[in-house]
Amino acid sequence: MASGQPTLKDLNNHIVTKASKDDAFRQKLIADPAAAINAELAASFPTAGKVPAKIKINVVEQSASNVYIVLPPKSKKAGELNDAELEAVAGGGVITGCLDDYGTENDC
């Protein structure tokens, strides 16, 4: 939480940790995920806002015999990066020299 705002990972870790320690919260989270998360956000991360109404949250309990795999959404076109993926790989930089045939940097 370097910027002061929690990341999605911070929020997820907080919710999972609380659900593992507080059975009443766990039951509310299973029954009405958005309401439970919104109440917890208001109490623990007041500047984080609320879960948007258009977002559907599914909470499942994993067990020794049930394992869940969460897949990301399908891309619209194969090989096309979405904005988040593009941002993650966009670095930018300046090339200031050249490499010769032996991999030695020189001034071109």
C-alpha positions in Angstrom: 0.0 0.0 0.0 2.7 2.4 -1.0 0.4 5.1 -2.4 -2.0 5.0 0.6 -4.7 3.3 -1.4 -5.0 -0.4 -1.0 -4.4 -2.6 -4.0 -6.8 -5.3 -5.0 -4.3 -7.8 -3.6 -4.2 -5.9 -0.3 -8.0 -5.9 -0.1 -8.2 -9.6 -1.0 -5.6 -10.5 1.6 -7.5 -8.5 4.2 -10.9 -10.0 3.4 -9.5 -13.6 3.4 -7.6 -13.1 6.6 -10.7 -11.6 8.4 -12.9 -14.5 7.0 -10.5 -17.0 8.4 -10.6 -15.5 11.9 -14.2 -14.2 12.1 -16.9 -16.9 11.5 -19.8 -14.4 11.5 -18.0 -12.3 8.8 -17.2 -15.5 6.8 -20.9 -16.5 6.8 -22.0 -13.0 5.7 -19.3 -13.0 3.0 -20.6 -16.3 1.6 -24.3 -15.1 1.8 -23.9 -11.6 0.5 -20.3 -10.9 -0.7 -20.8 -7.3 -1.8 -22.5 -6.2 1.4 -19.9 -7.9 3.6 -17.0 -6.4 1.6 -18.6 -2.9 1.5 -19.1 -3.0 5.2 -15.5 -4.1 5.7 -14.2 -1.5 3.3 -16.0 1.3 5.1 -14.6 0.1 8.5 -11.0 -0.6 7.5 -10.4 1.3 4.2 -12.8 4.3 4.3 -11.1 5.9 1.2 -11.4 2.8 -0.9 -15.0 3.3 -1.9 -17.5 0.6 -2.5 -17.8 -2.4 -4.8 -19.5 -1.1 -8.0 -23.1 -2.5 -8.3 -22.2 -3.9 -11.8 -19.5 -6.2 -10.3 -20.7 -9.6 -9.3 -18.6 -11.3 -6.5 -18.6 -15.1 -6.1 -17.2 -16.5 -2.8 -16.5 -20.2 -2.6 -15.0 -22.3 0.2 -12.1 -24.4 -1.0 -11.7 -27.8 0.6 -9.3 -30.7 0.3 -11.5 -32.3 -2.4 -12.5 -29.1 -4.2 -9.9 -26.9 -5.9 -10.8 -23.8 -7.9 -8.9 -22.3 -10.9 -9.8 -18.8 -11.8 -9.2 -17.9 -15.4 -8.8 -14.3 -16.7 -11.3 -13.0 -19.2 -10.7 -14.0 -22.8 -9.0 -11.4 -25.0 -11.0 -10.0 -27.8 -8.3 -10.9 -30.3 -5.5 -13.5 -29.9 -2.2 -11.7 -29.2 -3.8 -8.4 -28.4 -2.9 -6.9 -25.0 -5.5 -5.2 -22.9 -4.7 -1.8 -21.3 -3.4 -3.4 -18.0 -1.2 -5.8 -19.9 0.1 -3.1 -22.1 0.9 -0.9 -19.2 2.8 -3.8 -17.5 5.1 -4.3 -20.4 5.5 -0.7 -21.6 8.8 0.4 -20.2 10.3 2.9 -22.5 13.9 3.8 -22.5 16.7 5.3 -24.5 19.4 3.4 -26.3 22.7 5.2 -25.9 25.1 3.0 -27.7 25.5 0.1 -30.0 26.8 -3.4 -29.7 29.4 -4.7 -32.1 29.5 -8.3 -33.4 31.2 -9.4 -30.2 28.6 -7.9 -27.8 30.8 -5.0 -26.8 29.1 -1.7 -26.3 30.5 1.3 -28.4 29.4 4.7 -29.4 28.3 3.8 -33.0 
